[in-house]
Amino acid sequence: VNGELIDQSLIDQEFSSIKAYYESLAQVSCCERDDEFLGYAKENVIKRILLAQESAKEDIPVLKKDVDAALEKMKEDEGGEAAFYAHTGLSEEGEKLLRQDLAAKIQLDRFIDRVCGDDPEPTEEEIRAYYEAHLDDFMTDEEVRASHIFKSLRKSETRDEIYEELRGVRRKALAGEDFDALAKAHSDKPEEEVDLGFFKRGDHMDEFETIAMSMEVGEVSPIFSTHWGFHLAKVTDRKTPTPRDFTEIREALGQIMVQEHRQEKVQALAEKLKATAKIEETEEEEPSPAEV
């Protein structure tokens, strides 16, 4: 990019981040979209490099105290200095390189602040209009309420017995017997843990939530297993997503609008820089026998 060689590891890191994001949305399986994600990764890295190159041309001083503060923030986020060095394994030379990276990032952030300028705060009408146009992005989480029977599998030789016991319990539940009463009689969990109350995705183990969130109110699940043991559940109530109250998220909405406006300005500059940049695809050089 304009004569600056981009290390493949930067592309790989960006690719991994993009793929992980789409996997979290359950929008990708295995490698079917890898070429697409690689294209996104290259595009993102190229634009970041172009912006960094442009910021380096500006007279934007970065003081040692600025870098020290950024490094201290990283240590704090890791749980302290000892945890930071234990986790990163930084050598003296590695810390020098990290400081250089932090200085470059601070310089880039300040350059972007210059590019974006001081935008006026969005008006109440503008925030309200944004909220109404993006209601789907501001919904409450779907929640279900369920009762739960759990049987531990501490002893593998009793696995079949436990399974058959739960089959009998499930037949009784399907025949109309009170599920909570059955749970209190058969679950390995204490009585107060039979009714799990309302929960959303991320509150319990994934295997349990996948079953419970897919059920209708009043439905009794099949017997299913996790590494903890056998489970049987009944969904007793459900809260469907609704738009979050405008007054509760008004401040956050204003911040989102300002951030989106900044991103649009930065994106426009990156596209402008890319239009005149010299960008070349290079092949990685094979190491010489001496290097091997």
C-alpha atoms as a printed R data frame, in Angstrom:
    type eleno elety resid chain resno       x       y      z
1   ATOM     1    CA   VAL     A     1   0.000   0.000  0.000
2   ATOM     2    CA   ASN     A     2   1.861   3.053 -1.336
3   ATOM     3    CA   GLY     A     3   5.080   1.061 -1.022
4   ATOM     4    CA   GLU     A     4   4.382  -0.133  2.538
5   ATOM     5    CA   LEU     A     5   4.399  -3.918  2.821
6   ATOM     6    CA   ILE     A     6   1.508  -5.243  4.894
7   ATOM     7    CA   ASP     A     7   2.313  -8.296  6.978
8   ATOM     8    CA   GLN     A     8   0.042 -11.249  6.249
9   ATOM     9    CA   SER     A     9  -0.604 -11.638  9.973
10  ATOM    10    CA   LEU     A    10  -2.615  -8.390  9.949
11  ATOM    11    CA   ILE     A    11  -4.876  -9.792  7.237
12  ATOM    12    CA   ASP     A    12  -5.189 -13.088  9.107
13  ATOM    13    CA   GLN     A    13  -6.143 -11.361 12.373
14  ATOM    14    CA   GLU     A    14  -8.762  -9.225 10.645
15  ATOM    15    CA   PHE     A    15 -10.127 -12.262  8.792
16  ATOM    16    CA   SER     A    16 -10.464 -14.220 12.057
17  ATOM    17    CA   SER     A    17 -12.251 -11.318 13.715
18  ATOM    18    CA   ILE     A    18 -14.719 -10.928 10.840
19  ATOM    19    CA   LYS     A    19 -15.433 -14.652 10.627
20  ATOM    20    CA   ALA     A    20 -15.936 -14.909 14.407
21  ATOM    21    CA   TYR     A    21 -18.447 -12.053 14.231
22  ATOM    22    CA   TYR     A    22 -20.542 -13.743 11.550
23  ATOM    23    CA   GLU     A    23 -20.304 -17.078 13.350
24  ATOM    24    CA   SER     A    24 -21.686 -15.385 16.483
25  ATOM    25    CA   LEU     A    25 -24.694 -14.368 14.390
26  ATOM    26    CA   ALA     A    26 -25.063 -17.952 13.132
27  ATOM    27    CA   GLN     A    27 -24.694 -16.657  9.569
28  ATOM    28    CA   VAL     A    28 -21.810 -18.866  8.496
29  ATOM    29    CA   SER     A    29 -20.951 -22.543  8.525
30  ATOM    30    CA   CYS     A    30 -17.387 -23.776  8.223
31  ATOM    31    CA   CYS     A    31 -15.571 -22.250  5.244
32  ATOM    32    CA   GLU     A    32 -18.382 -21.388  2.836
33  ATOM    33    CA   ARG     A    33 -17.795 -17.599  3.013
34  ATOM    34    CA   ASP     A    34 -14.040 -17.522  3.608
35  ATOM    35    CA   ASP     A    35 -13.255 -15.841  0.278
36  ATOM    36    CA   GLU     A    36 -15.806 -13.120  1.029
37  ATOM    37    CA   PHE     A    37 -14.419 -12.568  4.541
38  ATOM    38    CA   LEU     A    38 -10.861 -12.447  3.212
39  ATOM    39    CA   GLY     A    39 -11.945  -9.692  0.848
40  ATOM    40    CA   TYR     A    40 -13.470  -7.746  3.743
41  ATOM    41    CA   ALA     A    41 -10.283  -8.242  5.762
42  ATOM    42    CA   LYS     A    42  -8.019  -6.913  3.014
43  ATOM    43    CA   GLU     A    43 -10.300  -3.930  2.438
44  ATOM    44    CA   ASN     A    44 -10.387  -3.045  6.148
45  ATOM    45    CA   VAL     A    45  -6.628  -3.335  6.601
46  ATOM    46    CA   ILE     A    46  -5.898  -1.311  3.466
47  ATOM    47    CA   LYS     A    47  -8.116   1.529  4.652
48  ATOM    48    CA   ARG     A    48  -6.583   1.524  8.124
49  ATOM    49    CA   ILE     A    49  -3.091   1.681  6.598
50  ATOM    50    CA   LEU     A    50  -4.087   4.528  4.289
51  ATOM    51    CA   LEU     A    51  -5.515   6.504  7.206
52  ATOM    52    CA   ALA     A    52  -2.378   5.831  9.277
53  ATOM    53    CA   GLN     A    53  -0.181   6.965  6.395
54  ATOM    54    CA   GLU     A    54  -2.195  10.158  6.050
55  ATOM    55    CA   SER     A    55  -2.127  10.851  9.783
56  ATOM    56    CA   ALA     A    56   1.662  10.451  9.782
57  ATOM    57    CA   LYS     A    57   1.896  13.407  7.361
58  ATOM    58    CA   GLU     A    58   0.157  15.695  9.840
59  ATOM    59    CA   ASP     A    59   1.897  17.567 12.628
60  ATOM    60    CA   ILE     A    60   0.193  15.738 15.472
61  ATOM    61    CA   PRO     A    61   2.515  15.478 18.487
62  ATOM    62    CA   VAL     A    62   2.228  12.467 20.780
63  ATOM    63    CA   LEU     A    63   3.912  12.921 24.135
64  ATOM    64    CA   LYS     A    64   5.518  10.208 26.253
65  ATOM    65    CA   LYS     A    65   2.904  10.790 28.941
66  ATOM    66    CA   ASP     A    66   0.173  10.022 26.374
67  ATOM    67    CA   VAL     A    67   1.764   6.658 25.584
68  ATOM    68    CA   ASP     A    68   2.368   5.964 29.286
69  ATOM    69    CA   ALA     A    69  -1.322   6.583 30.017
70  ATOM    70    CA   ALA     A    70  -2.410   4.289 27.180
71  ATOM    71    CA   LEU     A    71  -0.080   1.545 28.396
72  ATOM    72    CA   GLU     A    72  -1.313   1.906 31.972
73  ATOM    73    CA   LYS     A    73  -4.896   1.580 30.717
74  ATOM    74    CA   MET     A    74  -3.981  -1.694 28.984
75  ATOM    75    CA   LYS     A    75  -2.431  -2.995 32.207
76  ATOM    76    CA   GLU     A    76  -5.491  -1.976 34.183
77  ATOM    77    CA   ASP     A    77  -7.778  -3.767 31.718
78  ATOM    78    CA   GLU     A    78  -5.690  -6.941 32.143
79  ATOM    79    CA   GLY     A    79  -6.055  -6.836 35.932
80  ATOM    80    CA   GLY     A    80  -2.816  -5.095 36.836
81  ATOM    81    CA   GLU     A    81   0.822  -4.953 35.788
82  ATOM    82    CA   ALA     A    82   1.701  -8.505 36.847
83  ATOM    83    CA   ALA     A    83  -1.265  -9.998 34.989
84  ATOM    84    CA   PHE     A    84  -0.496  -7.878 31.925
85  ATOM    85    CA   TYR     A    85   3.095  -9.090 31.602
86  ATOM    86    CA   ALA     A    86   2.119 -12.666 32.432
87  ATOM    87    CA   HIS     A    87  -0.545 -12.636 29.731
88  ATOM    88    CA   THR     A    88   1.450 -10.844 27.013
89  ATOM    89    CA   GLY     A    89   4.893 -12.251 27.785
90  ATOM    90    CA   LEU     A    90   6.378  -8.957 26.560
91  ATOM    91    CA   SER     A    91  10.127  -8.604 26.397
92  ATOM    92    CA   GLU     A    92  11.897  -5.261 26.696
93  ATOM    93    CA   GLU     A    93  12.074  -5.047 22.906
94  ATOM    94    CA   GLY     A    94   8.433  -6.097 22.633
95  ATOM    95    CA   GLU     A    95   7.361  -3.284 24.924
96  ATOM    96    CA   LYS     A    96   9.231  -0.781 22.756
97  ATOM    97    CA   LEU     A    97   7.299  -1.992 19.721
98  ATOM    98    CA   LEU     A    98   4.033  -1.835 21.681
99  ATOM    99    CA   ARG     A    99   4.790   1.752 22.647
100 ATOM   100    CA   GLN     A   100   5.378   2.595 18.996
101 ATOM   101    CA   ASP     A   101   2.043   1.017 18.073
102 ATOM   102    CA   LEU     A   102   0.269   2.938 20.848
103 ATOM   103    CA   ALA     A   103   1.831   6.214 19.713
104 ATOM   104    CA   ALA     A   104   0.700   5.551 16.144
105 ATOM   105    CA   LYS     A   105  -2.816   4.725 17.340
106 ATOM   106    CA   ILE     A   106  -3.022   7.909 19.424
107 ATOM   107    CA   GLN     A   107  -1.826   9.923 16.444
108 ATOM   108    CA   LEU     A   108  -4.415   8.260 14.192
109 ATOM   109    CA   ASP     A   109  -7.226   8.871 16.707
110 ATOM   110    CA   ARG     A   110  -6.324  12.555 16.902
111 ATOM   111    CA   PHE     A   111  -6.120  12.764 13.135
112 ATOM   112    CA   ILE     A   112  -9.616  11.273 12.859
113 ATOM   113    CA   ASP     A   113 -10.839  13.806 15.423
114 ATOM   114    CA   ARG     A   114  -9.516  16.548 13.137
115 ATOM   115    CA   VAL     A   115 -11.192  15.011 10.104
116 ATOM   116    CA   CYS     A   116 -14.530  14.658 11.861
117 ATOM   117    CA   GLY     A   117 -14.477  18.045 13.569
118 ATOM   118    CA   ASP     A   118 -16.995  19.050 16.211
119 ATOM   119    CA   ASP     A   119 -20.370  17.876 14.988
120 ATOM   120    CA   PRO     A   120 -23.432  19.483 16.607
121 ATOM   121    CA   GLU     A   121 -25.417  17.223 18.886
122 ATOM   122    CA   PRO     A   122 -28.464  15.715 17.128
123 ATOM   123    CA   THR     A   123 -31.758  17.371 17.989
124 ATOM   124    CA   GLU     A   124 -34.581  15.668 19.870
125 ATOM   125    CA   GLU     A   125 -36.527  15.363 16.604
126 ATOM   126    CA   GLU     A   126 -33.563  13.790 14.828
127 ATOM   127    CA   ILE     A   127 -33.002  11.276 17.626
128 ATOM   128    CA   ARG     A   128 -36.698  10.372 17.696
129 ATOM   129    CA   ALA     A   129 -36.727   9.900 13.919
130 ATOM   130    CA   TYR     A   130 -33.615   7.685 14.112
131 ATOM   131    CA   TYR     A   131 -35.217   5.597 16.858
132 ATOM   132    CA   GLU     A   132 -38.412   5.041 14.873
133 ATOM   133    CA   ALA     A   133 -36.472   4.183 11.707
134 ATOM   134    CA   HIS     A   134 -34.348   1.585 13.535
135 ATOM   135    CA   LEU     A   135 -36.823   0.029 15.955
136 ATOM   136    CA   ASP     A   136 -35.668  -3.493 15.089
137 ATOM   137    CA   ASP     A   137 -32.218  -2.624 16.471
138 ATOM   138    CA   PHE     A   138 -33.591  -1.580 19.860
139 ATOM   139    CA   MET     A   139 -35.794  -4.465 20.901
140 ATOM   140    CA   THR     A   140 -35.765  -6.125 24.302
141 ATOM   141    CA   ASP     A   141 -34.395  -9.663 24.482
142 ATOM   142    CA   GLU     A   142 -36.707 -12.611 24.013
143 ATOM   143    CA   GLU     A   143 -37.122 -14.383 27.352
144 ATOM   144    CA   VAL     A   144 -38.676 -17.655 28.438
145 ATOM   145    CA   ARG     A   145 -39.547 -19.044 31.827
146 ATOM   146    CA   ALA     A   146 -38.958 -22.708 32.421
147 ATOM   147    CA   SER     A   147 -39.037 -25.391 35.070
148 ATOM   148    CA   HIS     A   148 -36.221 -27.907 35.071
149 ATOM   149    CA   ILE     A   149 -35.478 -31.457 36.136
150 ATOM   150    CA   PHE     A   150 -31.803 -32.382 36.357
151 ATOM   151    CA   LYS     A   151 -30.214 -35.777 36.979
152 ATOM   152    CA   SER     A   152 -26.472 -35.985 37.519
153 ATOM   153    CA   LEU     A   153 -24.343 -38.577 35.694
154 ATOM   154    CA   ARG     A   154 -21.630 -38.908 38.285
155 ATOM   155    CA   LYS     A   155 -21.729 -42.706 37.971
156 ATOM   156    CA   SER     A   156 -21.680 -43.958 34.400
157 ATOM   157    CA   GLU     A   157 -23.054 -47.377 35.438
158 ATOM   158    CA   THR     A   158 -26.366 -45.750 36.422
159 ATOM   159    CA   ARG     A   159 -26.807 -43.866 33.137
160 ATOM   160    CA   ASP     A   160 -29.439 -46.258 31.752
161 ATOM   161    CA   GLU     A   161 -31.337 -46.287 35.040
162 ATOM   162    CA   ILE     A   162 -31.428 -42.486 35.181
163 ATOM   163    CA   TYR     A   163 -32.559 -42.281 31.581
164 ATOM   164    CA   GLU     A   164 -35.402 -44.736 32.164
165 ATOM   165    CA   GLU     A   165 -36.438 -42.863 35.320
166 ATOM   166    CA   LEU     A   166 -36.709 -39.623 33.334
167 ATOM   167    CA   ARG     A   167 -38.664 -41.355 30.571
168 ATOM   168    CA   GLY     A   168 -41.237 -42.307 33.175
169 ATOM   169    CA   VAL     A   169 -41.277 -38.774 34.575
170 ATOM   170    CA   ARG     A   170 -41.781 -37.341 31.098
171 ATOM   171    CA   ARG     A   171 -44.719 -39.675 30.414
172 ATOM   172    CA   LYS     A   172 -46.392 -38.453 33.600
173 ATOM   173    CA   ALA     A   173 -45.776 -34.823 32.654
174 ATOM   174    CA   LEU     A   174 -47.206 -35.366 29.183
175 ATOM   175    CA   ALA     A   175 -50.228 -37.063 30.776
176 ATOM   176    CA   GLY     A   176 -50.946 -33.867 32.729
177 ATOM   177    CA   GLU     A   177 -49.248 -34.349 36.099
178 ATOM   178    CA   ASP     A   178 -47.815 -31.185 37.686
179 ATOM   179    CA   PHE     A   179 -44.296 -30.710 36.318
180 ATOM   180    CA   ASP     A   180 -42.973 -28.784 39.317
181 ATOM   181    CA   ALA     A   181 -44.209 -31.472 41.689
182 ATOM   182    CA   LEU     A   182 -42.488 -34.119 39.571
183 ATOM   183    CA   ALA     A   183 -39.309 -32.028 39.553
184 ATOM   184    CA   LYS     A   184 -39.288 -31.684 43.324
185 ATOM   185    CA   ALA     A   185 -39.591 -35.451 43.618
186 ATOM   186    CA   HIS     A   186 -37.025 -36.436 40.997
187 ATOM   187    CA   SER     A   187 -34.544 -33.607 40.334
188 ATOM   188    CA   ASP     A   188 -31.061 -33.623 41.849
189 ATOM   189    CA   LYS     A   189 -31.355 -29.845 42.229
190 ATOM   190    CA   PRO     A   190 -32.954 -28.285 45.349
191 ATOM   191    CA   GLU     A   191 -36.613 -27.281 45.201
192 ATOM   192    CA   GLU     A   192 -35.839 -23.586 44.864
193 ATOM   193    CA   GLU     A   193 -33.965 -24.305 41.612
194 ATOM   194    CA   VAL     A   194 -36.857 -26.053 39.871
195 ATOM   195    CA   ASP     A   195 -38.422 -22.831 38.567
196 ATOM   196    CA   LEU     A   196 -35.625 -21.020 36.725
197 ATOM   197    CA   GLY     A   197 -37.647 -17.837 36.269
198 ATOM   198    CA   PHE     A   198 -37.296 -15.768 33.115
199 ATOM   199    CA   PHE     A   199 -34.009 -15.984 31.229
200 ATOM   200    CA   LYS     A   200 -32.562 -14.940 27.869
201 ATOM   201    CA   ARG     A   201 -29.825 -16.270 25.635
202 ATOM   202    CA   GLY     A   202 -26.517 -16.236 27.445
203 ATOM   203    CA   ASP     A   203 -27.915 -16.751 30.946
204 ATOM   204    CA   HIS     A   204 -27.534 -20.560 30.986
205 ATOM   205    CA   MET     A   205 -25.504 -23.214 29.187
206 ATOM   206    CA   ASP     A   206 -25.971 -23.135 25.429
207 ATOM   207    CA   GLU     A   207 -27.313 -26.690 25.127
208 ATOM   208    CA   PHE     A   208 -30.097 -25.983 27.626
209 ATOM   209    CA   GLU     A   209 -31.028 -22.622 26.114
210 ATOM   210    CA   THR     A   210 -31.152 -24.037 22.581
211 ATOM   211    CA   ILE     A   211 -33.836 -26.495 23.677
212 ATOM   212    CA   ALA     A   212 -35.784 -24.150 25.950
213 ATOM   213    CA   MET     A   213 -35.847 -21.160 23.592
214 ATOM   214    CA   SER     A   214 -37.196 -23.344 20.769
215 ATOM   215    CA   MET     A   215 -40.177 -24.616 22.767
216 ATOM   216    CA   GLU     A   216 -43.721 -23.267 23.032
217 ATOM   217    CA   VAL     A   217 -45.397 -22.360 26.328
218 ATOM   218    CA   GLY     A   218 -46.679 -25.507 28.013
219 ATOM   219    CA   GLU     A   219 -44.402 -27.790 25.992
220 ATOM   220    CA   VAL     A   220 -42.334 -30.494 27.722
221 ATOM   221    CA   SER     A   221 -38.924 -31.104 26.187
222 ATOM   222    CA   PRO     A   222 -37.446 -34.432 25.157
223 ATOM   223    CA   ILE     A   223 -34.817 -35.799 27.523
224 ATOM   224    CA   PHE     A   224 -31.488 -34.241 26.552
225 ATOM   225    CA   SER     A   225 -27.969 -34.472 27.909
226 ATOM   226    CA   THR     A   226 -25.060 -32.151 28.595
227 ATOM   227    CA   HIS     A   227 -21.688 -32.974 30.114
228 ATOM   228    CA   TRP     A   228 -23.344 -32.300 33.499
229 ATOM   229    CA   GLY     A   229 -26.129 -34.856 33.162
230 ATOM   230    CA   PHE     A   230 -29.659 -35.466 31.841
231 ATOM   231    CA   HIS     A   231 -32.235 -32.689 31.628
232 ATOM   232    CA   LEU     A   232 -35.985 -32.353 31.210
233 ATOM   233    CA   ALA     A   233 -37.635 -28.931 30.915
234 ATOM   234    CA   LYS     A   234 -41.043 -27.345 30.542
235 ATOM   235    CA   VAL     A   235 -41.556 -23.799 29.266
236 ATOM   236    CA   THR     A   236 -44.149 -22.060 31.412
237 ATOM   237    CA   ASP     A   237 -44.127 -18.506 30.012
238 ATOM   238    CA   ARG     A   238 -42.542 -16.344 27.334
239 ATOM   239    CA   LYS     A   239 -41.806 -12.636 26.818
240 ATOM   240    CA   THR     A   240 -41.655 -11.639 23.185
241 ATOM   241    CA   PRO     A   241 -39.280  -8.791 22.205
242 ATOM   242    CA   THR     A   242 -40.746  -5.276 22.315
243 ATOM   243    CA   PRO     A   243 -39.209  -1.883 21.449
244 ATOM   244    CA   ARG     A   244 -37.169  -0.487 24.337
245 ATOM   245    CA   ASP     A   245 -38.547   2.708 25.842
246 ATOM   246    CA   PHE     A   246 -37.237   5.771 24.004
247 ATOM   247    CA   THR     A   247 -36.517   7.737 27.174
248 ATOM   248    CA   GLU     A   248 -34.339   4.906 28.549
249 ATOM   249    CA   ILE     A   249 -32.028   4.812 25.534
250 ATOM   250    CA   ARG     A   250 -32.231   8.412 24.317
251 ATOM   251    CA   GLU     A   251 -28.683   9.277 25.422
252 ATOM   252    CA   ALA     A   252 -27.268   6.121 23.856
253 ATOM   253    CA   LEU     A   253 -29.138   6.864 20.617
254 ATOM   254    CA   GLY     A   254 -27.532  10.297 20.392
255 ATOM   255    CA   GLN     A   255 -24.087   8.760 20.894
256 ATOM   256    CA   ILE     A   256 -24.770   6.154 18.210
257 ATOM   257    CA   MET     A   257 -25.812   8.851 15.739
258 ATOM   258    CA   VAL     A   258 -22.671  10.911 16.404
259 ATOM   259    CA   GLN     A   259 -20.485   7.800 16.052
260 ATOM   260    CA   GLU     A   260 -22.154   6.773 12.800
261 ATOM   261    CA   HIS     A   261 -21.638  10.274 11.399
262 ATOM   262    CA   ARG     A   262 -17.953  10.109 12.336
263 ATOM   263    CA   GLN     A   263 -17.624   6.690 10.695
264 ATOM   264    CA   GLU     A   264 -19.202   8.026  7.502
265 ATOM   265    CA   LYS     A   265 -16.643  10.844  7.359
266 ATOM   266    CA   VAL     A   266 -13.739   8.484  8.009
267 ATOM   267    CA   GLN     A   267 -15.043   6.010  5.417
268 ATOM   268    CA   ALA     A   268 -15.365   8.792  2.840
269 ATOM   269    CA   LEU     A   269 -11.767   9.885  3.471
270 ATOM   270    CA   ALA     A   270 -10.503   6.289  3.257
271 ATOM   271    CA   GLU     A   271 -12.293   5.816 -0.085
272 ATOM   272    CA   LYS     A   272 -10.792   9.078 -1.366
273 ATOM   273    CA   LEU     A   273  -7.288   7.994 -0.329
274 ATOM   274    CA   LYS     A   274  -7.777   4.558 -1.869
275 ATOM   275    CA   ALA     A   275  -8.754   6.081 -5.220
276 ATOM   276    CA   THR     A   276  -5.249   7.545 -5.647
277 ATOM   277    CA   ALA     A   277  -3.255   4.929 -3.717
278 ATOM   278    CA   LYS     A   278  -0.882   2.429 -5.281
279 ATOM   279    CA   ILE     A   279  -2.052  -0.966 -4.031
280 ATOM   280    CA   GLU     A   280  -0.346  -4.184 -5.157
281 ATOM   281    CA   GLU     A   281  -0.865  -7.849 -4.366
282 ATOM   282    CA   THR     A   282   2.451  -9.558 -3.591
283 ATOM   283    CA   GLU     A   283   3.402 -13.178 -3.185
284 ATOM   284    CA   GLU     A   284   5.173 -14.253 -0.037
285 ATOM   285    CA   GLU     A   285   8.790 -14.992 -0.760
286 ATOM   286    CA   GLU     A   286   9.930 -18.557 -0.184
287 ATOM   287    CA   PRO     A   287  12.728 -18.727  2.413
288 ATOM   288    CA   SER     A   288  16.174 -19.545  1.046
289 ATOM   289    CA   PRO     A   289  17.828 -22.851  2.040
290 ATOM   290    CA   ALA     A   290  20.142 -20.895  4.345
291 ATOM   291    CA   GLU     A   291  17.165 -19.343  6.145
292 ATOM   292    CA   VAL     A   292  15.504 -22.731  6.530
